Amino acid sequence: MDAGLREACVPALAALAGSEDYADRADAGRALAGFAELPAAARTLTALLADPRDTYVTLDTARALLRRGDRAATAILAAALADLDVQHEQYVCDAVREVLGVFPEDHARAVRLAEELARVPDARLAKGAAVLSGMLDEVTPFLGPA
């Protein structure tokens, strides 16, 4: 993995995230999820989850982060959930149901990560992780138990 090249991609995607077109912003969210471990990407992803102009951007960005399924992506979701309004929170919840309602392994990994993040010293992150845990409690993957 070339860290320099990965970091070089983020500014262009962050610029796309500032587009007036919702489809551009959603594309940026999906692409930036692949760079969630980079601080500049994390800042932009957090902003996209709270997109004030179109909740489709929230939904698609949340889906991409949930599909990534690692600690970096889960921490971004949790941090955003600490501050999201009810409408945006509902779209994240819809993404949780869609992405984590199929395979038990994916759901179990998300539960484990949310529980870990709920115990961190950062109160904002812990608060958002608790919200995410509550969402996950409402999901039962349809392909069976983990």
C-alpha atoms as an extended CHARMM CRD file, in Angstrom:
* protein
*
       146  EXT
         1         1  MET       CA              0.0000000000        0.0000000000        0.0000000000  PROA      1               0.0000000000
         2         2  ASP       CA              1.4150000000        3.3700000000       -1.0140000000  PROA      2               0.0000000000
         3         3  ALA       CA              0.4780000000        5.8250000000        1.7520000000  PROA      3               0.0000000000
         4         4  GLY       CA              1.5890000000        8.8270000000       -0.2970000000  PROA      4               0.0000000000
         5         5  LEU       CA             -0.6360000000        7.9580000000       -3.2370000000  PROA      5               0.0000000000
         6         6  ARG       CA             -3.5540000000        7.2220000000       -0.9040000000  PROA      6               0.0000000000
         7         7  GLU       CA             -3.1610000000       10.6170000000        0.7530000000  PROA      7               0.0000000000
         8         8  ALA       CA             -2.8950000000       12.3040000000       -2.6530000000  PROA      8               0.0000000000
         9         9  CYS       CA             -6.3510000000       11.0010000000       -3.6340000000  PROA      9               0.0000000000
        10        10  VAL       CA             -8.1830000000       12.5270000000       -0.6950000000  PROA      10              0.0000000000
        11        11  PRO       CA             -8.0490000000       16.2340000000       -1.6630000000  PROA      11              0.0000000000
        12        12  ALA       CA             -9.6870000000       15.5860000000       -5.0480000000  PROA      12              0.0000000000
        13        13  LEU       CA            -12.4200000000       13.5110000000       -3.4390000000  PROA      13              0.0000000000
        14        14  ALA       CA            -12.8840000000       16.1310000000       -0.7160000000  PROA      14              0.0000000000
        15        15  ALA       CA            -13.3480000000       18.7340000000       -3.4610000000  PROA      15              0.0000000000
        16        16  LEU       CA            -15.9600000000       16.5020000000       -5.1080000000  PROA      16              0.0000000000
        17        17  ALA       CA            -17.7040000000       16.2620000000       -1.7320000000  PROA      17              0.0000000000
        18        18  GLY       CA            -18.2270000000       20.0270000000       -1.9130000000  PROA      18              0.0000000000
        19        19  SER       CA            -20.1270000000       19.8270000000       -5.2000000000  PROA      19              0.0000000000
        20        20  GLU       CA            -23.6050000000       21.2890000000       -5.5780000000  PROA      20              0.0000000000
        21        21  ASP       CA            -24.7100000000       17.9970000000       -7.1680000000  PROA      21              0.0000000000
        22        22  TYR       CA            -25.9040000000       15.3930000000       -4.6560000000  PROA      22              0.0000000000
        23        23  ALA       CA            -24.7080000000       12.5540000000       -6.9100000000  PROA      23              0.0000000000
        24        24  ASP       CA            -21.1760000000       13.9550000000       -6.8390000000  PROA      24              0.0000000000
        25        25  ARG       CA            -21.2960000000       14.1920000000       -3.0530000000  PROA      25              0.0000000000
        26        26  ALA       CA            -22.5940000000       10.6110000000       -2.7720000000  PROA      26              0.0000000000
        27        27  ASP       CA            -19.8560000000        9.4010000000       -5.1430000000  PROA      27              0.0000000000
        28        28  ALA       CA            -17.2950000000       11.1860000000       -2.9740000000  PROA      28              0.0000000000
        29        29  GLY       CA            -18.6700000000        9.5060000000        0.1630000000  PROA      29              0.0000000000
        30        30  ARG       CA            -18.5000000000        6.0470000000       -1.3880000000  PROA      30              0.0000000000
        31        31  ALA       CA            -14.9650000000        6.6250000000       -2.6520000000  PROA      31              0.0000000000
        32        32  LEU       CA            -13.6840000000        8.2750000000        0.5290000000  PROA      32              0.0000000000
        33        33  ALA       CA            -14.8690000000        5.3260000000        2.6180000000  PROA      33              0.0000000000
        34        34  GLY       CA            -11.9270000000        3.4480000000        1.1290000000  PROA      34              0.0000000000
        35        35  PHE       CA             -9.6270000000        6.0150000000        2.7330000000  PROA      35              0.0000000000
        36        36  ALA       CA            -11.3900000000        6.1880000000        6.1150000000  PROA      36              0.0000000000
        37        37  GLU       CA             -8.1470000000        5.6320000000        8.0220000000  PROA      37              0.0000000000
        38        38  LEU       CA             -6.8070000000        8.9960000000        6.7880000000  PROA      38              0.0000000000
        39        39  PRO       CA             -7.7490000000       12.0090000000        8.9450000000  PROA      39              0.0000000000
        40        40  ALA       CA             -8.6160000000       14.2580000000        5.9940000000  PROA      40              0.0000000000
        41        41  ALA       CA            -10.9660000000       11.6140000000        4.6230000000  PROA      41              0.0000000000
        42        42  ALA       CA            -12.5160000000       11.0800000000        8.0520000000  PROA      42              0.0000000000
        43        43  ARG       CA            -13.3210000000       14.7990000000        8.3850000000  PROA      43              0.0000000000
        44        44  THR       CA            -14.9880000000       14.9000000000        4.9790000000  PROA      44              0.0000000000
        45        45  LEU       CA            -16.8940000000       11.6520000000        5.5830000000  PROA      45              0.0000000000
        46        46  THR       CA            -18.2310000000       13.0060000000        8.8770000000  PROA      46              0.0000000000
        47        47  ALA       CA            -19.4780000000       16.0990000000        7.0570000000  PROA      47              0.0000000000
        48        48  LEU       CA            -21.0840000000       14.0000000000        4.3020000000  PROA      48              0.0000000000
        49        49  LEU       CA            -22.9830000000       11.9470000000        6.8870000000  PROA      49              0.0000000000
        50        50  ALA       CA            -24.6040000000       15.2180000000        7.9860000000  PROA      50              0.0000000000
        51        51  ASP       CA            -25.1430000000       16.5250000000        4.4180000000  PROA      51              0.0000000000
        52        52  PRO       CA            -27.5980000000       19.4090000000        4.8170000000  PROA      52              0.0000000000
        53        53  ARG       CA            -28.8910000000       19.2920000000        1.2490000000  PROA      53              0.0000000000
        54        54  ASP       CA            -29.7350000000       15.6520000000        0.5350000000  PROA      54              0.0000000000
        55        55  THR       CA            -30.0730000000       12.6610000000        2.8460000000  PROA      55              0.0000000000
        56        56  TYR       CA            -29.2490000000       10.3110000000       -0.0280000000  PROA      56              0.0000000000
        57        57  VAL       CA            -25.6490000000       11.4120000000        0.5450000000  PROA      57              0.0000000000
        58        58  THR       CA            -25.9860000000       10.3850000000        4.2030000000  PROA      58              0.0000000000
        59        59  LEU       CA            -27.4620000000        7.0040000000        3.2700000000  PROA      59              0.0000000000
        60        60  ASP       CA            -24.8860000000        6.1670000000        0.6100000000  PROA      60              0.0000000000
        61        61  THR       CA            -21.9200000000        7.3140000000        2.6890000000  PROA      61              0.0000000000
        62        62  ALA       CA            -23.1460000000        5.2950000000        5.6670000000  PROA      62              0.0000000000
        63        63  ARG       CA            -23.5830000000        2.2150000000        3.4810000000  PROA      63              0.0000000000
        64        64  ALA       CA            -20.0140000000        2.5160000000        2.2050000000  PROA      64              0.0000000000
        65        65  LEU       CA            -18.5750000000        2.9260000000        5.7020000000  PROA      65              0.0000000000
        66        66  LEU       CA            -20.5720000000       -0.0350000000        6.9950000000  PROA      66              0.0000000000
        67        67  ARG       CA            -19.4110000000       -2.1880000000        4.0950000000  PROA      67              0.0000000000
        68        68  ARG       CA            -15.8170000000       -1.2980000000        4.9190000000  PROA      68              0.0000000000
        69        69  GLY       CA            -16.5460000000       -2.6810000000        8.3650000000  PROA      69              0.0000000000
        70        70  ASP       CA            -13.3590000000       -1.7840000000       10.2140000000  PROA      70              0.0000000000
        71        71  ARG       CA            -12.5860000000        0.3130000000       13.2760000000  PROA      71              0.0000000000
        72        72  ALA       CA            -11.7890000000        3.4650000000       11.2670000000  PROA      72              0.0000000000
        73        73  ALA       CA            -15.1110000000        3.3840000000        9.4230000000  PROA      73              0.0000000000
        74        74  THR       CA            -17.0740000000        2.5000000000       12.5510000000  PROA      74              0.0000000000
        75        75  ALA       CA            -15.4250000000        5.3370000000       14.4840000000  PROA      75              0.0000000000
        76        76  ILE       CA            -16.4270000000        7.8270000000       11.7750000000  PROA      76              0.0000000000
        77        77  LEU       CA            -20.0310000000        6.6260000000       11.9370000000  PROA      77              0.0000000000
        78        78  ALA       CA            -20.0310000000        6.7690000000       15.7320000000  PROA      78              0.0000000000
        79        79  ALA       CA            -18.5320000000       10.2630000000       15.8190000000  PROA      79              0.0000000000
        80        80  ALA       CA            -21.1290000000       11.4990000000       13.3570000000  PROA      80              0.0000000000
        81        81  LEU       CA            -24.0100000000        9.8070000000       15.1940000000  PROA      81              0.0000000000
        82        82  ALA       CA            -23.1390000000       11.7670000000       18.3290000000  PROA      82              0.0000000000
        83        83  ASP       CA            -24.1730000000       14.9670000000       16.5500000000  PROA      83              0.0000000000
        84        84  LEU       CA            -26.6670000000       13.9820000000       13.8390000000  PROA      84              0.0000000000
        85        85  ASP       CA            -30.2320000000       15.2140000000       13.8700000000  PROA      85              0.0000000000
        86        86  VAL       CA            -33.0780000000       12.6980000000       13.9550000000  PROA      86              0.0000000000
        87        87  GLN       CA            -33.5990000000       12.6920000000       10.1830000000  PROA      87              0.0000000000
        88        88  HSD       CA            -29.9560000000       11.9760000000        9.3480000000  PROA      88              0.0000000000
        89        89  GLU       CA            -29.7520000000        9.4300000000       12.1540000000  PROA      89              0.0000000000
        90        90  GLN       CA            -32.6910000000        7.5800000000       10.5830000000  PROA      90              0.0000000000
        91        91  TYR       CA            -30.8470000000        7.3090000000        7.2780000000  PROA      91              0.0000000000
        92        92  VAL       CA            -27.8070000000        5.8650000000        9.0420000000  PROA      92              0.0000000000
        93        93  CYS       CA            -30.1570000000        3.4110000000       10.7620000000  PROA      93              0.0000000000
        94        94  ASP       CA            -31.5910000000        2.4290000000        7.3520000000  PROA      94              0.0000000000
        95        95  ALA       CA            -28.0480000000        1.7850000000        6.1050000000  PROA      95              0.0000000000
        96        96  VAL       CA            -27.3130000000       -0.3390000000        9.1930000000  PROA      96              0.0000000000
        97        97  ARG       CA            -30.3710000000       -2.4820000000        8.4610000000  PROA      97              0.0000000000
        98        98  GLU       CA            -29.5050000000       -2.8340000000        4.7710000000  PROA      98              0.0000000000
        99        99  VAL       CA            -25.8050000000       -3.5960000000        5.1150000000  PROA      99              0.0000000000
       100       100  LEU       CA            -25.7050000000       -5.5070000000        8.4020000000  PROA      100             0.0000000000
       101       101  GLY       CA            -29.0230000000       -7.3000000000        8.1430000000  PROA      101             0.0000000000
       102       102  VAL       CA            -27.7360000000      -10.0460000000        5.8560000000  PROA      102             0.0000000000
       103       103  PHE       CA            -24.5770000000      -11.7950000000        7.0630000000  PROA      103             0.0000000000
       104       104  PRO       CA            -24.2400000000      -12.6550000000       10.7640000000  PROA      104             0.0000000000
       105       105  GLU       CA            -20.4390000000      -12.2930000000       10.6490000000  PROA      105             0.0000000000
       106       106  ASP       CA            -20.6790000000       -8.6960000000        9.4270000000  PROA      106             0.0000000000
       107       107  HSD       CA            -23.2630000000       -7.8540000000       12.0760000000  PROA      107             0.0000000000
       108       108  ALA       CA            -21.2080000000       -9.4930000000       14.8520000000  PROA      108             0.0000000000
       109       109  ARG       CA            -18.0830000000       -7.5630000000       13.8130000000  PROA      109             0.0000000000
       110       110  ALA       CA            -20.0270000000       -4.2690000000       13.8600000000  PROA      110             0.0000000000
       111       111  VAL       CA            -21.4560000000       -5.0730000000       17.2970000000  PROA      111             0.0000000000
       112       112  ARG       CA            -17.9780000000       -5.8300000000       18.6230000000  PROA      112             0.0000000000
       113       113  LEU       CA            -16.5320000000       -2.5980000000       17.2130000000  PROA      113             0.0000000000
       114       114  ALA       CA            -19.4140000000       -0.4620000000       18.5040000000  PROA      114             0.0000000000
       115       115  GLU       CA            -19.0510000000       -1.9960000000       21.9690000000  PROA      115             0.0000000000
       116       116  GLU       CA            -15.2990000000       -1.2650000000       21.9620000000  PROA      116             0.0000000000
       117       117  LEU       CA            -15.8590000000        2.3310000000       20.8620000000  PROA      117             0.0000000000
       118       118  ALA       CA            -18.5630000000        2.8390000000       23.4950000000  PROA      118             0.0000000000
       119       119  ARG       CA            -15.8430000000        2.3330000000       26.1380000000  PROA      119             0.0000000000
       120       120  VAL       CA            -13.3160000000        4.8780000000       24.8310000000  PROA      120             0.0000000000
       121       121  PRO       CA            -12.5110000000        7.9800000000       26.9170000000  PROA      121             0.0000000000
       122       122  ASP       CA            -13.7290000000       10.3240000000       24.1500000000  PROA      122             0.0000000000
       123       123  ALA       CA            -17.2750000000       11.1180000000       25.3540000000  PROA      123             0.0000000000
       124       124  ARG       CA            -18.5330000000       12.1570000000       21.9090000000  PROA      124             0.0000000000
       125       125  LEU       CA            -17.2750000000        8.9680000000       20.2750000000  PROA      125             0.0000000000
       126       126  ALA       CA            -18.6230000000        6.8090000000       23.1040000000  PROA      126             0.0000000000
       127       127  LYS       CA            -22.0300000000        8.5100000000       22.8410000000  PROA      127             0.0000000000
       128       128  GLY       CA            -22.2310000000        7.8700000000       19.0980000000  PROA      128             0.0000000000
       129       129  ALA       CA            -21.0540000000        4.2850000000       19.5300000000  PROA      129             0.0000000000
       130       130  ALA       CA            -23.8530000000        3.7380000000       22.0370000000  PROA      130             0.0000000000
       131       131  VAL       CA            -26.3460000000        5.0530000000       19.4660000000  PROA      131             0.0000000000
       132       132  LEU       CA            -24.8740000000        2.6860000000       16.8670000000  PROA      132             0.0000000000
       133       133  SER       CA            -25.0770000000       -0.2030000000       19.3410000000  PROA      133             0.0000000000
       134       134  GLY       CA            -28.7600000000        0.5530000000       19.8320000000  PROA      134             0.0000000000
       135       135  MET       CA            -29.3130000000        0.4240000000       16.0830000000  PROA      135             0.0000000000
       136       136  LEU       CA            -27.4440000000       -2.8610000000       15.8460000000  PROA      136             0.0000000000
       137       137  ASP       CA            -29.5660000000       -4.3390000000       18.6520000000  PROA      137             0.0000000000
       138       138  GLU       CA            -32.5820000000       -3.9000000000       16.3810000000  PROA      138             0.0000000000
       139       139  VAL       CA            -31.0320000000       -5.8860000000       13.5080000000  PROA      139             0.0000000000
       140       140  THR       CA            -31.1480000000       -9.6500000000       13.1320000000  PROA      140             0.0000000000
       141       141  PRO       CA            -29.2540000000      -10.8950000000       10.0800000000  PROA      141             0.0000000000
       142       142  PHE       CA            -31.6000000000      -13.0080000000        7.9790000000  PROA      142             0.0000000000
       143       143  LEU       CA            -29.0440000000      -15.6270000000        6.9930000000  PROA      143             0.0000000000
       144       144  GLY       CA            -28.9550000000      -17.0320000000       10.5090000000  PROA      144             0.0000000000
       145       145  PRO       CA            -27.0580000000      -16.6990000000       13.7780000000  PROA      145             0.0000000000
       146       146  ALA       CA            -23.3630000000      -15.8480000000       13.8530000000  PROA      146             0.0000000000
